[in-house]
Amino acid sequence: MDFKIAKSIFESLYSGVDGYDISSKARKNLPYASKAHTYGEVTPEGFDKILKDAETKSGGVFYDLGSGTGKAVILASLFGNFSKLVGIEIIKGLYHTSKNILARFDPEVKPILPLEKQKQTIKFINSDFLEFDFSDADVVFTHSTCFYDELM
Ligand SMILES: C[S@@+](CC[C@H](N)C(=O)[O-])C[C@H]1O[C@@H](n2cnc3c(N)ncnc32)[C@H](O)[C@@H]1O
């Protein structure tokens, strides 16, 4: 898909969504703090490069472990050639935001995508990825800058 078109779809979906603020407020309500919950986001330019470098096969299964507001999953859907894309996020507020984005993606964006992309399945799951079976993955992305050693 043309980069400029994909980027403008992505920016319109995420307009007004502040993942940093959602994460910060949600983490204040948790009974514990973890360095691994530190928030950060992919950019369309950076993520496009990552996908190209990964040389992903067509029709594979993509996971984002720690998916935040779902940006990497949505970008992988727009830029990649996956059949199934799954984002797993432990912080409820971020997970709910990704679900809201998906609720708009399906009716507003899917119908204007090429036919093979319309067949993609996208899921967001509120879970600790350490407790989730992602063994059907072909590509695992994780934005792990602040993950502690044991988690890595
Ligand atoms: C740096 S953010 C990346 C967000 C998204 N992947 C992106 O690149 O736009 C890392 C995310 O991982 C989540 N996270 C950390 N440990 C997790 C775990 N064990 N299970 C699920 N999510 C986790 C954090 O809450 C945070 O939202």
The ligand as an SDF file (V2000), in Angstrom:
LIG
                    3D

 27 29  0  0  0  0  0  0  0  0999 V2000
    7.0680    0.8530   24.8390 C   0  0  0  0  0  0  0  0  0  0  0  0
    5.3350    0.4060   24.9120 S   0  0  0  0  0  0  0  0  0  0  0  0
    5.0620   -0.0970   23.2220 C   0  0  0  0  0  0  0  0  0  0  0  0
    3.6470    0.1060   22.6960 C   0  0  0  0  0  0  0  0  0  0  0  0
    3.4540   -0.3670   21.2310 C   0  0  0  0  0  0  0  0  0  0  0  0
    4.0020   -1.6870   21.0190 N   0  0  0  0  0  0  0  0  0  0  0  0
    4.1150    0.5780   20.2660 C   0  0  0  0  0  0  0  0  0  0  0  0
    5.2660    0.3290   19.8990 O   0  0  0  0  0  0  0  0  0  0  0  0
    3.4850    1.5650   19.8540 O   0  0  0  0  0  0  0  0  0  0  0  0
    5.4630   -1.1700   25.7580 C   0  0  0  0  0  0  0  0  0  0  0  0
    4.1190   -1.7040   26.1870 C   0  0  0  0  0  0  0  0  0  0  0  0
    4.2800   -3.0260   26.7120 O   0  0  0  0  0  0  0  0  0  0  0  0
    3.2980   -3.2190   27.7250 C   0  0  0  0  0  0  0  0  0  0  0  0
    3.7100   -4.3800   28.5270 N   0  0  0  0  0  0  0  0  0  0  0  0
    4.8000   -4.4970   29.3340 C   0  0  0  0  0  0  0  0  0  0  0  0
    4.8680   -5.7200   29.8890 N   0  0  0  0  0  0  0  0  0  0  0  0
    3.7990   -6.4200   29.4240 C   0  0  0  0  0  0  0  0  0  0  0  0
    3.3240   -7.7560   29.6250 C   0  0  0  0  0  0  0  0  0  0  0  0
    3.9860   -8.6200   30.4150 N   0  0  0  0  0  0  0  0  0  0  0  0
    2.2010   -8.1490   28.9750 N   0  0  0  0  0  0  0  0  0  0  0  0
    1.5360   -7.2750   28.1560 C   0  0  0  0  0  0  0  0  0  0  0  0
    1.9260   -5.9920   27.9350 N   0  0  0  0  0  0  0  0  0  0  0  0
    3.0520   -5.5730   28.5430 C   0  0  0  0  0  0  0  0  0  0  0  0
    3.3270   -1.8790   28.4530 C   0  0  0  0  0  0  0  0  0  0  0  0
    2.1690   -1.6640   29.2230 O   0  0  0  0  0  0  0  0  0  0  0  0
    3.4580   -0.8920   27.2800 C   0  0  0  0  0  0  0  0  0  0  0  0
    2.1990   -0.4370   26.8340 O   0  0  0  0  0  0  0  0  0  0  0  0
  1  2  1  0
  2  3  1  0
  2 10  1  0
  3  4  1  0
  4  5  1  0
  5  6  1  0
  5  7  1  0
  7  8  2  0
  7  9  1  0
 10 11  1  0
 11 12  1  0
 11 26  1  0
 12 13  1  0
 13 14  1  0
 13 24  1  0
 14 15  1  0
 14 23  1  0
 15 16  2  0
 16 17  1  0
 17 18  1  0
 17 23  2  0
 18 19  1  0
 18 20  2  0
 20 21  1  0
 21 22  2  0
 22 23  1  0
 24 25  1  0
 24 26  1  0
 26 27  1  0
M  CHG  2   2   1   9  -1
M  END
$$$$
